[in-house]
């Protein structure tokens, strides 16, 4: 997807509910992706971090028809506040969303994000990581990859525990 592309993900693509499931085995290298980073205006390829540093992937349900979801808004703000401690622990953090370019830039500006906000308007990365979907948008999830790119942690959405909090994610990173 290029930076110039600004078409939003259609609501209908996510209309039928799909439950999340940990379909990626721990210890294996999960699917690669190359997505546009709205925060830093560059294409980010996940494989470029293999052999370098751990990566925290935060799949965010920031929008259903490009409207903020309040719980993800708070979670992204909390992850952004913890960005420096993650970086100090040697990890990169990437937030992935299906927002249009215009709305993604609004999120970066409104939330004053310093961490990378990646756009996946097709939702392919959400499907590859089995995050699930409901009510017109993919569901949130968080994953941690070690420095070799192997999956070491996964948290999938549930009604009782929608997100892994940044402190929990940071403890996993520090334990790698």
N, CA and C atoms as an extended XYZ file, in Angstrom:
528
Properties=species:S:1:pos:R:3:atomname:S:1:resname:S:1:resid:I:1 pbc="F F F"
N         0.853       -1.168        0.000 N   UNK     1
C         0.000        0.000        0.000 CA  UNK     1
C         0.897        1.228        0.000 C   UNK     1
N         0.597        2.200       -0.815 N   UNK     2
C         1.420        3.393       -0.911 CA  UNK     2
C         0.886        4.479       -0.006 C   UNK     2
N         1.707        5.470        0.217 N   UNK     3
C         1.310        6.589        1.066 CA  UNK     3
C         0.163        7.368        0.430 C   UNK     3
N         0.104        7.396       -0.886 N   UNK     4
C        -0.928        8.176       -1.566 CA  UNK     4
C        -2.308        7.536       -1.462 C   UNK     4
N        -2.343        6.244       -1.223 N   UNK     5
C        -3.624        5.555       -1.135 CA  UNK     5
C        -4.330        5.942        0.150 C   UNK     5
N        -5.584        6.361        0.042 N   UNK     6
C        -6.286        6.798        1.239 CA  UNK     6
C        -7.662        6.173        1.370 C   UNK     6
N        -7.947        5.128        0.616 N   UNK     7
C        -9.267        4.527        0.697 CA  UNK     7
C        -9.409        3.735        1.989 C   UNK     7
N       -10.527        3.932        2.700 N   UNK     8
C       -10.724        3.213        3.950 CA  UNK     8
C       -11.100        1.759        3.703 C   UNK     8
N       -10.893        0.935        4.728 N   UNK     9
C       -11.330       -0.452        4.640 CA  UNK     9
C       -12.834       -0.488        4.694 C   UNK     9
N       -13.465       -1.159        3.765 N   UNK    10
C       -14.916       -1.199        3.762 CA  UNK    10
C       -15.465       -1.969        4.961 C   UNK    10
N       -16.527       -1.440        5.515 N   UNK    11
C       -17.221       -2.033        6.654 CA  UNK    11
C       -17.615       -3.470        6.348 C   UNK    11
N       -18.097       -3.701        5.132 N   UNK    12
C       -18.600       -5.029        4.761 CA  UNK    12
C       -17.529       -6.094        4.814 C   UNK    12
N       -16.262       -5.726        4.629 N   UNK    13
C       -15.175       -6.703        4.648 CA  UNK    13
C       -15.087       -7.409        6.005 C   UNK    13
N       -15.533       -6.719        7.066 N   UNK    14
C       -15.427       -7.249        8.426 CA  UNK    14
C       -16.794       -7.514        9.052 C   UNK    14
N       -17.841       -7.515        8.240 N   UNK    15
C       -19.197       -7.634        8.770 CA  UNK    15
C       -19.450       -8.974        9.459 C   UNK    15
N       -19.046      -10.068        8.825 N   UNK    16
C       -19.268      -11.380        9.436 CA  UNK    16
C       -18.276      -11.603       10.574 C   UNK    16
N       -18.775      -11.956       11.750 N   UNK    17
C       -17.863      -12.169       12.877 CA  UNK    17
C       -16.940      -13.357       12.651 C   UNK    17
N       -15.710      -13.200       13.062 N   UNK    18
C       -14.713      -14.254       13.033 CA  UNK    18
C       -14.004      -14.242       14.380 C   UNK    18
N       -14.035      -15.323       15.131 N   UNK    19
C       -13.381      -15.293       16.441 CA  UNK    19
C       -11.866      -15.261       16.307 C   UNK    19
N       -11.201      -14.607       17.245 N   UNK    20
C        -9.740      -14.651       17.246 CA  UNK    20
C        -9.266      -16.033       17.687 C   UNK    20
N        -8.103      -16.444       17.197 N   UNK    21
C        -7.515      -17.697       17.670 CA  UNK    21
C        -6.011      -17.636       17.484 C   UNK    21
N        -5.298      -18.249       18.409 N   UNK    22
C        -3.847      -18.237       18.346 CA  UNK    22
C        -3.402      -19.277       17.324 C   UNK    22
N        -3.520      -18.907       16.063 N   UNK    23
C        -3.198      -19.801       14.956 CA  UNK    23
C        -1.736      -19.787       14.588 C   UNK    23
N        -0.960      -18.952       15.263 N   UNK    24
C         0.476      -18.882       15.002 CA  UNK    24
C         1.202      -19.567       16.155 C   UNK    24
N         2.001      -20.593       15.884 N   UNK    25
C         2.688      -21.312       16.966 CA  UNK    25
C         3.766      -20.446       17.623 C   UNK    25
N         3.802      -20.487       18.944 N   UNK    26
C         4.869      -19.803       19.669 CA  UNK    26
C         6.202      -20.425       19.276 C   UNK    26
N         7.220      -19.588       19.136 N   UNK    27
C         8.549      -20.056       18.754 CA  UNK    27
C         8.802      -20.037       17.258 C   UNK    27
N         7.762      -19.833       16.457 N   UNK    28
C         7.933      -19.785       15.009 CA  UNK    28
C         7.943      -18.332       14.520 C   UNK    28
N         8.435      -18.129       13.325 N   UNK    29
C         8.457      -16.792       12.733 CA  UNK    29
C         7.103      -16.535       12.090 C   UNK    29
N         6.404      -15.493       12.544 N   UNK    30
C         5.078      -15.192       11.989 CA  UNK    30
C         5.186      -14.505       10.632 C   UNK    30
N         4.051      -14.319        9.954 N   UNK    31
C         4.067      -13.713        8.622 CA  UNK    31
C         4.689      -12.316        8.595 C   UNK    31
N         5.401      -12.073        7.530 N   UNK    32
C         6.013      -10.767        7.282 CA  UNK    32
C         4.964       -9.830        6.697 C   UNK    32
N         5.221       -8.542        6.767 N   UNK    33
C         4.393       -7.547        6.102 CA  UNK    33
C         5.239       -6.325        5.792 C   UNK    33
N         4.780       -5.530        4.866 N   UNK    34
C         5.373       -4.231        4.557 CA  UNK    34
C         4.214       -3.238        4.519 C   UNK    34
N         4.212       -2.289        5.457 N   UNK    35
C         3.101       -1.343        5.598 CA  UNK    35
C         3.623        0.081        5.722 C   UNK    35
N         2.771        1.032        5.358 N   UNK    36
C         3.127        2.440        5.423 CA  UNK    36
C         3.040        2.935        6.864 C   UNK    36
N         4.120        3.562        7.346 N   UNK    37
C         4.198        4.159        8.680 CA  UNK    37
C         3.809        5.628        8.549 C   UNK    37
N         2.619        5.954        9.028 N   UNK    38
C         2.102        7.321        8.912 CA  UNK    38
C         2.893        8.275        9.798 C   UNK    38
N         3.334        7.823       10.955 N   UNK    39
C         4.074        8.676       11.889 CA  UNK    39
C         5.384        9.163       11.293 C   UNK    39
N         6.134        8.266       10.669 N   UNK    40
C         7.480        8.594       10.181 CA  UNK    40
C         7.586        8.652        8.657 C   UNK    40
N         6.434        8.504        7.965 N   UNK    41
C         6.380        8.645        6.504 CA  UNK    41
C         7.376        7.735        5.787 C   UNK    41
N         7.231        6.419        6.044 N   UNK    42
C         8.124        5.439        5.426 CA  UNK    42
C         7.408        4.091        5.363 C   UNK    42
N         7.905        3.203        4.530 N   UNK    43
C         7.400        1.839        4.508 CA  UNK    43
C         8.200        1.022        5.512 C   UNK    43
N         7.490        0.254        6.324 N   UNK    44
C         8.117       -0.587        7.346 CA  UNK    44
C         7.890       -2.044        6.971 C   UNK    44
N         8.971       -2.788        6.928 N   UNK    45
C         8.895       -4.229        6.672 CA  UNK    45
C         9.311       -4.953        7.950 C   UNK    45
N         8.436       -5.813        8.443 N   UNK    46
C         8.685       -6.509        9.700 CA  UNK    46
C         9.988       -7.306        9.663 C   UNK    46
N        10.263       -7.972        8.567 N   UNK    47
C        11.465       -8.812        8.459 CA  UNK    47
C        12.752       -8.024        8.674 C   UNK    47
N        12.727       -6.712        8.480 N   UNK    48
C        13.928       -5.895        8.676 CA  UNK    48
C        14.396       -5.861       10.121 C   UNK    48
N        13.533       -6.261       11.064 N   UNK    49
C        13.915       -6.260       12.478 CA  UNK    49
C        14.500       -7.607       12.907 C   UNK    49
N        14.339       -8.640       12.094 N   UNK    50
C        14.883       -9.956       12.457 CA  UNK    50
C        16.398       -9.881       12.615 C   UNK    50
N        16.879      -10.449       13.707 N   UNK    51
C        18.310      -10.433       13.981 CA  UNK    51
C        18.783       -9.138       14.605 C   UNK    51
N        17.859       -8.205       14.865 N   UNK    52
C        18.255       -6.899       15.406 CA  UNK    52
C        17.679       -6.629       16.786 C   UNK    52
N        16.352       -6.737       16.922 N   UNK    53
C        15.738       -6.379       18.197 CA  UNK    53
C        14.330       -6.955       18.286 C   UNK    53
N        13.806       -7.095       19.516 N   UNK    54
C        12.424       -7.538       19.683 CA  UNK    54
C        11.447       -6.506       19.107 C   UNK    54
N        10.270       -7.000       18.736 N   UNK    55
C         9.227       -6.135       18.184 CA  UNK    55
C         7.911       -6.447       18.887 C   UNK    55
N         7.225       -5.389       19.295 N   UNK    56
C         5.885       -5.506       19.863 CA  UNK    56
C         4.909       -5.040       18.796 C   UNK    56
N         3.990       -5.919       18.415 N   UNK    57
C         2.971       -5.584       17.420 CA  UNK    57
C         1.650       -5.355       18.148 C   UNK    57
N         1.080       -4.183       17.947 N   UNK    58
C        -0.192       -3.833       18.569 CA  UNK    58
C        -1.203       -3.656       17.443 C   UNK    58
N        -2.030       -4.676       17.232 N   UNK    59
C        -3.095       -4.597       16.237 CA  UNK    59
C        -4.258       -3.849       16.880 C   UNK    59
N        -4.609       -2.699       16.317 N   UNK    60
C        -5.571       -1.803       16.952 CA  UNK    60
C        -6.869       -1.711       16.173 C   UNK    60
N        -7.936       -1.798       16.903 N   UNK    61
C        -9.269       -1.573       16.336 CA  UNK    61
C        -9.603       -0.103       16.604 C   UNK    61
N        -8.904        0.761       15.923 N   UNK    62
C        -9.123        2.183       16.126 CA  UNK    62
C       -10.353        2.688       15.412 C   UNK    62
N       -10.840        1.943       14.453 N   UNK    63
C       -11.954        2.475       13.689 CA  UNK    63
C       -12.861        1.393       13.161 C   UNK    63
N       -14.122        1.681       13.214 N   UNK    64
C       -15.139        0.989       12.437 CA  UNK    64
C       -15.779        2.128       11.670 C   UNK    64
N       -15.586        2.138       10.387 N   UNK    65
C       -16.013        3.271        9.556 CA  UNK    65
C       -15.306        4.553        9.992 C   UNK    65
N       -14.026        4.442       10.358 N   UNK    66
C       -13.180        5.583       10.699 CA  UNK    66
C       -13.701        6.401       11.875 C   UNK    66
N       -14.201        5.730       12.888 N   UNK    67
C       -14.617        6.389       14.121 CA  UNK    67
C       -13.810        5.762       15.249 C   UNK    67
N       -13.269        6.593       16.141 N   UNK    68
C       -12.498        6.073       17.263 CA  UNK    68
C       -13.290        5.068       18.072 C   UNK    68
N       -12.628        4.007       18.496 N   UNK    69
C       -13.171        3.095       19.496 CA  UNK    69
C       -12.531        3.514       20.817 C   UNK    69
N       -13.324        3.952       21.786 N   UNK    70
C       -12.747        4.514       23.012 CA  UNK    70
C       -11.749        3.612       23.724 C   UNK    70
N       -11.980        2.299       23.780 N   UNK    71
C       -11.039        1.447       24.503 CA  UNK    71
C        -9.691        1.380       23.805 C   UNK    71
N        -9.662        1.334       22.491 N   UNK    72
C        -8.385        1.320       21.798 CA  UNK    72
C        -7.700        2.677       21.866 C   UNK    72
N        -8.461        3.728       21.871 N   UNK    73
C        -7.887        5.065       22.005 CA  UNK    73
C        -7.063        5.118       23.289 C   UNK    73
N        -7.630        4.682       24.403 N   UNK    74
C        -6.911        4.698       25.687 CA  UNK    74
C        -5.704        3.763       25.641 C   UNK    74
N        -5.874        2.601       25.017 N   UNK    75
C        -4.768        1.643       24.957 CA  UNK    75
C        -3.612        2.205       24.139 C   UNK    75
N        -3.897        2.813       23.014 N   UNK    76
C        -2.836        3.373       22.170 CA  UNK    76
C        -2.134        4.522       22.887 C   UNK    76
N        -2.882        5.339       23.597 N   UNK    77
C        -2.263        6.422       24.384 CA  UNK    77
C        -1.319        5.820       25.421 C   UNK    77
N        -1.751        4.761       26.112 N   UNK    78
C        -0.913        4.115       27.130 CA  UNK    78
C         0.337        3.488       26.511 C   UNK    78
N         0.184        2.834       25.362 N   UNK    79
C         1.342        2.233       24.685 CA  UNK    79
C         2.294        3.335       24.215 C   UNK    79
N         1.752        4.432       23.721 N   UNK    80
C         2.600        5.550       23.282 CA  UNK    80
C         3.373        6.138       24.465 C   UNK    80
N         2.727        6.250       25.626 N   UNK    81
C         3.415        6.746       26.832 CA  UNK    81
C         4.553        5.802       27.230 C   UNK    81
N         4.377        4.528       26.982 N   UNK    82
C         5.392        3.540       27.347 CA  UNK    82
C         6.421        3.318       26.236 C   UNK    82
N         6.335        4.077       25.155 N   UNK    83
C         7.224        3.858       24.015 CA  UNK    83
C         8.695        3.987       24.408 C   UNK    83
N         9.040        4.996       25.169 N   UNK    84
C        10.443        5.180       25.573 CA  UNK    84
C        10.944        4.011       26.430 C   UNK    84
N        10.178        3.547       27.440 N   UNK    85
C        10.635        2.364       28.174 CA  UNK    85
C        10.800        1.122       27.276 C   UNK    85
N         9.927        0.947       26.301 N   UNK    86
C        10.097       -0.163       25.362 CA  UNK    86
C        11.410        0.006       24.587 C   UNK    86
N        11.652        1.211       24.100 N   UNK    87
C        12.881        1.479       23.350 CA  UNK    87
C        14.106        1.277       24.244 C   UNK    87
N        14.023        1.716       25.511 N   UNK    88
C        15.130        1.519       26.457 CA  UNK    88
C        15.386        0.041       26.721 C   UNK    88
N        14.347       -0.788       26.606 N   UNK    89
C        14.486       -2.236       26.777 CA  UNK    89
C        14.959       -2.904       25.482 C   UNK    89
N        15.185       -2.107       24.433 N   UNK    90
C        15.718       -2.627       23.181 CA  UNK    90
C        14.681       -3.060       22.168 C   UNK    90
N        13.399       -2.738       22.397 N   UNK    91
C        12.326       -3.201       21.506 CA  UNK    91
C        11.761       -2.059       20.669 C   UNK    91
N        11.239       -2.419       19.520 N   UNK    92
C        10.447       -1.495       18.700 CA  UNK    92
C         8.982       -1.857       18.908 C   UNK    92
N         8.125       -0.850       18.885 N   UNK    93
C         6.680       -1.038       19.012 CA  UNK    93
C         6.034       -0.503       17.750 C   UNK    93
N         5.115       -1.275       17.187 N   UNK    94
C         4.391       -0.855       15.986 CA  UNK    94
C         2.900       -1.062       16.217 C   UNK    94
N         2.127       -0.014       15.956 N   UNK    95
C         0.669       -0.110       16.011 CA  UNK    95
C         0.181       -0.284       14.584 C   UNK    95
N        -0.709       -1.244       14.382 N   UNK    96
C        -1.230       -1.534       13.046 CA  UNK    96
C        -2.726       -1.291       13.050 C   UNK    96
N        -3.209       -0.562       12.059 N   UNK    97
C        -4.619       -0.222       11.968 CA  UNK    97
C        -5.088       -0.302       10.525 C   UNK    97
N        -6.394       -0.293       10.333 N   UNK    98
C        -6.966       -0.328        8.981 CA  UNK    98
C        -7.470        1.046        8.548 C   UNK    98
N        -7.077        2.091        9.229 N   UNK    99
C        -7.556        3.442        8.931 CA  UNK    99
C        -7.127        3.930        7.557 C   UNK    99
N        -7.939        4.824        6.993 N   UNK   100
C        -7.551        5.530        5.780 CA  UNK   100
C        -6.373        6.450        6.123 C   UNK   100
N        -5.669        6.903        5.118 N   UNK   101
C        -4.514        7.771        5.345 CA  UNK   101
C        -4.920        9.045        6.088 C   UNK   101
N        -6.004        9.658        5.684 N   UNK   102
C        -6.459       10.901        6.321 CA  UNK   102
C        -6.769       10.688        7.798 C   UNK   102
N        -7.487        9.609        8.107 N   UNK   103
C        -7.838        9.345        9.493 CA  UNK   103
C        -6.622        8.892       10.311 C   UNK   103
N        -5.730        8.127        9.692 N   UNK   104
C        -4.518        7.701       10.393 CA  UNK   104
C        -3.659        8.909       10.744 C   UNK   104
N        -3.539        9.861        9.824 N   UNK   105
C        -2.770       11.070       10.119 CA  UNK   105
C        -3.442       11.860       11.240 C   UNK   105
N        -4.770       11.861       11.269 N   UNK   106
C        -5.497       12.510       12.359 CA  UNK   106
C        -5.208       11.860       13.699 C   UNK   106
N        -5.119       10.529       13.725 N   UNK   107
C        -4.791        9.814       14.966 CA  UNK   107
C        -3.385       10.175       15.422 C   UNK   107
N        -2.424       10.166       14.503 N   UNK   108
C        -1.045       10.524       14.844 CA  UNK   108
C        -1.004       11.933       15.436 C   UNK   108
N        -1.709       12.870       14.800 N   UNK   109
C        -1.714       14.261       15.269 CA  UNK   109
C        -2.481       14.401       16.588 C   UNK   109
N        -3.684       13.834       16.658 N   UNK   110
C        -4.532       13.972       17.849 CA  UNK   110
C        -3.902       13.351       19.085 C   UNK   110
N        -3.313       12.171       18.909 N   UNK   111
C        -2.744       11.455       20.046 CA  UNK   111
C        -1.269       11.766       20.249 C   UNK   111
N        -0.703       12.594       19.371 N   UNK   112
C         0.706       12.978       19.417 CA  UNK   112
C         1.599       11.739       19.513 C   UNK   112
N         1.367       10.813       18.578 N   UNK   113
C         2.103        9.557       18.592 CA  UNK   113
C         3.560        9.753       18.203 C   UNK   113
N         4.440        9.088       18.934 N   UNK   114
C         5.842        9.027       18.534 CA  UNK   114
C         6.165        7.635       18.005 C   UNK   114
N         5.362        6.644       18.370 N   UNK   115
C         5.585        5.284       17.866 CA  UNK   115
C         5.016        5.146       16.464 C   UNK   115
N         5.505        4.180       15.702 N   UNK   116
C         5.006        3.984       14.340 CA  UNK   116
C         3.539        3.545       14.318 C   UNK   116
N         2.728        4.221       13.510 N   UNK   117
C         1.343        3.821       13.249 CA  UNK   117
C         1.311        3.341       11.802 C   UNK   117
N         1.135        2.023       11.633 N   UNK   118
C         1.173        1.409       10.309 CA  UNK   118
C        -0.234        1.209        9.779 C   UNK   118
N        -0.403        1.426        8.477 N   UNK   119
C        -1.708        1.266        7.820 CA  UNK   119
C        -1.765       -0.033        7.042 C   UNK   119
N        -2.820       -0.798        7.305 N   UNK   120
C        -3.112       -2.007        6.538 CA  UNK   120
C        -4.562       -1.918        6.097 C   UNK   120
N        -4.806       -1.219        5.015 N   UNK   121
C        -6.185       -0.988        4.577 CA  UNK   121
C        -6.852       -2.241        4.029 C   UNK   121
N        -6.069       -3.261        3.685 N   UNK   122
C        -6.673       -4.512        3.202 CA  UNK   122
C        -7.012       -5.450        4.358 C   UNK   122
N        -6.398       -5.234        5.522 N   UNK   123
C        -6.619       -6.107        6.671 CA  UNK   123
C        -5.868       -7.422        6.579 C   UNK   123
N        -4.972       -7.557        5.603 N   UNK   124
C        -4.255       -8.824        5.408 CA  UNK   124
C        -3.436       -9.227        6.633 C   UNK   124
N        -2.776       -8.265        7.274 N   UNK   125
C        -1.956       -8.619        8.443 CA  UNK   125
C        -2.848       -9.070        9.605 C   UNK   125
N        -4.002       -8.447        9.770 N   UNK   126
C        -4.936       -8.866       10.831 CA  UNK   126
C        -5.368      -10.312       10.600 C   UNK   126
N        -5.686      -10.642        9.359 N   UNK   127
C        -6.095      -12.021        9.041 CA  UNK   127
C        -4.924      -13.000        9.204 C   UNK   127
N        -3.732      -12.606        8.787 N   UNK   128
C        -2.565      -13.480        8.892 CA  UNK   128
C        -2.222      -13.798       10.347 C   UNK   128
N        -2.531      -12.863       11.243 N   UNK   129
C        -2.257      -13.058       12.671 CA  UNK   129
C        -3.497      -13.550       13.423 C   UNK   129
N        -4.579      -13.835       12.701 N   UNK   130
C        -5.799      -14.437       13.260 CA  UNK   130
C        -6.401      -13.618       14.396 C   UNK   130
N        -6.455      -12.293       14.228 N   UNK   131
C        -6.981      -11.437       15.291 CA  UNK   131
C        -8.493      -11.535       15.442 C   UNK   131
N        -9.173      -11.987       14.405 N   UNK   132
C       -10.629      -12.050       14.430 CA  UNK   132
C       -11.243      -10.731       13.991 C   UNK   132
N       -12.571      -10.725       13.893 N   UNK   133
C       -13.272       -9.505       13.471 CA  UNK   133
C       -14.708       -9.559       13.963 C   UNK   133
N       -15.283       -8.365       14.153 N   UNK   134
C       -16.679       -8.255       14.581 CA  UNK   134
C       -17.151       -6.824       14.397 C   UNK   134
N       -18.432       -6.682       14.121 N   UNK   135
C       -19.076       -5.369       14.044 CA  UNK   135
C       -18.360       -4.387       13.135 C   UNK   135
N       -17.894       -4.863       11.998 N   UNK   136
C       -17.354       -3.977       10.983 CA  UNK   136
C       -15.885       -3.645       11.065 C   UNK   136
N       -15.137       -4.293       11.950 N   UNK   137
C       -13.700       -3.998       12.045 CA  UNK   137
C       -12.959       -5.195       12.627 C   UNK   137
N       -11.651       -5.310       12.317 N   UNK   138
C       -10.855       -6.376       12.933 CA  UNK   138
C       -10.737       -6.140       14.439 C   UNK   138
N       -10.509       -7.211       15.175 N   UNK   139
C       -10.374       -7.117       16.632 CA  UNK   139
C        -8.930       -6.807       17.017 C   UNK   139
N        -8.735       -6.198       18.180 N   UNK   140
C        -7.378       -5.879       18.630 CA  UNK   140
C        -6.631       -7.124       19.098 C   UNK   140
N        -5.310       -7.058       19.054 N   UNK   141
C        -4.440       -8.129       19.541 CA  UNK   141
C        -3.045       -7.546       19.734 C   UNK   141
N        -2.253       -8.226       20.540 N   UNK   142
C        -0.870       -7.812       20.751 CA  UNK   142
C         0.021       -9.047       20.664 C   UNK   142
N         1.171       -8.882       20.010 N   UNK   143
C         2.135       -9.965       19.837 CA  UNK   143
C         3.525       -9.431       20.119 C   UNK   143
N         4.387      -10.293       20.632 N   UNK   144
C         5.788       -9.924       20.856 CA  UNK   144
C         6.666      -10.939       20.137 C   UNK   144
N         7.587      -10.404       19.337 N   UNK   145
C         8.567      -11.214       18.619 CA  UNK   145
C         9.932      -10.975       19.250 C   UNK   145
N        10.721      -12.031       19.403 N   UNK   146
C        12.066      -11.847       19.950 CA  UNK   146
C        12.986      -11.270       18.873 C   UNK   146
N        14.245      -11.064       19.212 N   UNK   147
C        15.193      -10.436       18.279 CA  UNK   147
C        15.430      -11.271       17.026 C   UNK   147
N        15.160      -12.577       17.091 N   UNK   148
C        15.302      -13.425       15.909 CA  UNK   148
C        14.014      -13.459       15.085 C   UNK   148
N        12.979      -12.760       15.541 N   UNK   149
C        11.721      -12.683       14.810 CA  UNK   149
C        10.732      -13.780       15.157 C   UNK   149
N        11.021      -14.574       16.206 N   UNK   150
C        10.121      -15.659       16.606 CA  UNK   150
C         9.035      -15.143       17.551 C   UNK   150
N         7.836      -15.662       17.377 N   UNK   151
C         6.709      -15.286       18.223 CA  UNK   151
C         6.918      -15.824       19.627 C   UNK   151
N         6.900      -14.918       20.620 N   UNK   152
C         7.111      -15.307       22.012 CA  UNK   152
C         5.901      -15.039       22.901 C   UNK   152
N         4.969      -14.214       22.415 N   UNK   153
C         3.804      -13.864       23.229 CA  UNK   153
C         2.679      -13.428       22.308 C   UNK   153
N         1.475      -13.810       22.665 N   UNK   154
C         0.303      -13.360       21.929 CA  UNK   154
C        -0.854      -13.121       22.872 C   UNK   154
N        -1.508      -12.004       22.710 N   UNK   155
C        -2.733      -11.714       23.460 CA  UNK   155
C        -3.826      -11.378       22.454 C   UNK   155
N        -4.913      -12.140       22.510 N   UNK   156
C        -6.041      -11.918       21.617 CA  UNK   156
C        -7.203      -11.326       22.390 C   UNK   156
N        -8.020      -10.558       21.711 N   UNK   157
C        -9.178       -9.900       22.297 CA  UNK   157
C       -10.128      -10.909       22.943 C   UNK   157
N       -10.620      -10.537       24.107 N   UNK   158
C       -11.761      -11.219       24.729 CA  UNK   158
C       -12.574      -10.145       25.440 C   UNK   158
N       -13.834      -10.411       25.682 N   UNK   159
C       -14.675       -9.419       26.349 CA  UNK   159
C       -14.186       -9.114       27.759 C   UNK   159
N       -13.562      -10.070       28.410 N   UNK   160
C       -13.080       -9.866       29.774 CA  UNK   160
C       -11.705       -9.211       29.832 C   UNK   160
N       -10.924       -9.371       28.772 N   UNK   161
C        -9.557       -8.829       28.765 CA  UNK   161
C        -9.249       -8.365       27.344 C   UNK   161
N        -9.660       -7.135       27.047 N   UNK   162
C        -9.579       -6.654       25.670 CA  UNK   162
C        -8.153       -6.449       25.163 C   UNK   162
N        -7.240       -6.038       26.056 N   UNK   163
C        -5.859       -5.750       25.667 CA  UNK   163
C        -4.890       -6.204       26.751 C   UNK   163
N        -3.676       -6.522       26.351 N   UNK   164
C        -2.578       -6.676       27.306 CA  UNK   164
C        -2.062       -5.272       27.588 C   UNK   164
N        -1.972       -4.904       28.861 N   UNK   165
C        -1.538       -3.540       29.170 CA  UNK   165
C        -0.038       -3.392       28.895 C   UNK   165
N         0.404       -2.147       28.676 N   UNK   166
C         1.808       -1.916       28.325 CA  UNK   166
C         2.789       -2.472       29.358 C   UNK   166
N         2.438       -2.419       30.645 N   UNK   167
C         3.340       -2.934       31.676 CA  UNK   167
C         3.561       -4.432       31.500 C   UNK   167
N         2.493       -5.156       31.203 N   UNK   168
C         2.598       -6.593       30.976 CA  UNK   168
C         3.457       -6.875       29.747 C   UNK   168
N         3.230       -6.130       28.676 N   UNK   169
C         4.021       -6.315       27.455 CA  UNK   169
C         5.496       -6.008       27.712 C   UNK   169
N         5.765       -4.955       28.486 N   UNK   170
C         7.138       -4.573       28.782 CA  UNK   170
C         7.840       -5.658       29.605 C   UNK   170
N         7.132       -6.281       30.540 N   UNK   171
C         7.722       -7.377       31.329 CA  UNK   171
C         8.121       -8.540       30.425 C   UNK   171
N         7.290       -8.849       29.435 N   UNK   172
C         7.632       -9.927       28.500 CA  UNK   172
C         8.888       -9.551       27.714 C   UNK   172
N         8.936       -8.312       27.212 N   UNK   173
C        10.106       -7.857       26.453 CA  UNK   173
C        11.353       -7.936       27.313 C   UNK   173
N        11.269       -7.493       28.548 N   UNK   174
C        12.452       -7.499       29.432 CA  UNK   174
C        12.898       -8.912       29.776 C   UNK   174
N        11.992       -9.876       29.679 N   UNK   175
C        12.326      -11.270       29.955 CA  UNK   175
C        12.904      -12.028       28.777 C   UNK   175
N        12.954      -11.389       27.610 N   UNK   176
C        13.495      -12.080       26.416 CA  UNK   176
C        15.017      -12.184       26.476 C   UNK   176
